[in-house]
């Protein structure tokens, strides 16, 4: 297995843009939950993203065919993707954007820990281990804070579970035959599996349609085409070039953006413990990317 490159200027610029896009997406998801039930919203988003990716690949002359030895791993990644977003969308129905983002964007911690054992050239050193401890301390602090408005233990745990599943997807792209597939095919398999599955599961979580308006349809379109169709495609492409933990660790920006936008747009009141937890997580993720 070839060793990936450290982050350079191009990679850093692309990853900062992606982190900001993801941070803003948390607000969009929560707003859109008012029009469409969370699991149904996640399913429709994947279905539309699947159609969009198929069109992009067709225009670019790329094959949708998946080699037989890769297909089972693509299905597994699709299942991870489905349940990652089932948990995250549901979490945003229970808890605030600020809290959900702190837990969800700890993904680099779990990714870095697993990469230490599974990926060559990604061993933990003292600085990165300190970063992980800071981030975990932030998670513990945020989860212990029951005084901040919008806090809910079930929502917190769902967002944390989504982070574990995101890390599992990132690892599967690196350590299974799925790594042989182009990024477009990797993402296509995930949305192709997750879309129909989430739509089928959606009725188990109550009414699928709430009170949709123009802003909620726009939210679905933003997530389907810009976040998944373009944003995640870029992320998977970067995963094939740069070190996995380096790519993941730029996620420290996303919870910061999400918390600030939740406060500015949604009027979320954020207690002091949550701000301290956010600072610990952001610091931890910065240290994880240090050499």
Secondary structure as UniProt FT lines:
FT   HELIX           9..32
FT   TURN            33..35
FT   HELIX           38..59
FT   TURN            60..61
FT   HELIX           68..94
FT   HELIX           97..104
FT   TURN            105..106
FT   HELIX           107..118
FT   TURN            120..121
FT   HELIX           126..144
FT   TURN            149..150
FT   HELIX           153..175
FT   HELIX           177..180
FT   HELIX           183..202
FT   HELIX           203..205
FT   HELIX           214..221
FT   HELIX           222..232
FT   HELIX           233..239
FT   TURN            240..241
FT   HELIX           244..249
FT   TURN            250..251
FT   HELIX           252..266
FT   HELIX           272..288
//
